[in-house]
Amino acid sequence: MRPVVAALVLIAGLATAPAGTRDAEIAAAIKSRVDAKKSAGMVVATLEPDGSSSMAAFGNPGPDAKPLDGDSVFEIGSITKVFTALLLADMAERGEVKLDDPVARHLRAGVKVPERNGRAITLIDLSTQSSGLPRLPDNMKPANPLNPYADYSVEQMFEFLGRYQLTRDVGAEFEYSNLGVGLLGQALAMRAGKSYEALVKERILDPLDMDHTGVTLTPWMQEHLAKGHSPGGMVVPNWDLPAIAGAGALRSTMNDMLKFARANLDSSGGRIPKLLQQTHTVRRPVGKDMSIGMNWLIRSIDGRDVVWHNGGTGGYRTWIGFDKTRKIAAIVLTNSSGIGNDDLGFELVAGPTAAPK
């Protein structure tokens, strides 16, 4: 039996918001999408040029779950990739790695990584999605299709790499690869001598006071978990990605993601904001009006750049993006995997004409 859909909650405001305000705009947008069954539930927030934030939540959190709010926990999926990029920037700044290091240098001895025409895959190739590796390896045979990465091991990943032949030159083309960024996260963790989760916690989450973000669901996170839903509205299991954690394993809350967004917009010169600026720098073109930095995608809209990434797992779709010039950011967290809400994110950051066609 499905629980009663939660009432509309305006986190930054009163029970009702004056027409025309940012709170009302967000509330109306998410209510219409949930009512149209485009998502079970949503939490959406923006950061404004004056430093203020607005947030609203609406929808079904799942059976026995707490009502949706800024503390609700969502799988953020591939948004994890920009945290992996920040780890790369951090370790390069410390001198622990170089961006153009062959990734094989930071894996254990004996692991073979494919090369082509004498060109090795480097760390920055993995972070710019131009390694030549495919989106996924061909040796994934999940015991549970609803949690497809759970039993895929590091040994299987290394076995695939050892026999795979690249079909194009390294660095020749953009091709989105979960495998590639998962390999990057694994290499950085091996270089640091600790797990990906421990590394991201030490270098990013703790410094930014993102206390309810991580790979492993703590008791608090489990208590505040928004249950994921399939496109048909059924509650589905959470995903586990032990071998390729750097590609999509993080879970977070809106309150924590707002801290991350503020760090991305921070121009004060602090260490993490300064490193984040490096990850935003355009590294290569992706297509018309689109480029990539270090995992961040950069879309040109009316002469301005929107830096963004989205995410999706079996029960969640997410988006984060910002316009650094205008100091505006938006975050969209949903607990359904059916229909993405990238269009809403772009609209909140860059206006109603910015939604992808």
Order of alpha helices (4+ residues) and beta strands (2+ residues): beta-alpha-beta-beta-beta-alpha-alpha-alpha-alpha-alpha-alpha-alpha-beta-alpha-alpha-beta-beta-beta-beta-beta-beta-alpha
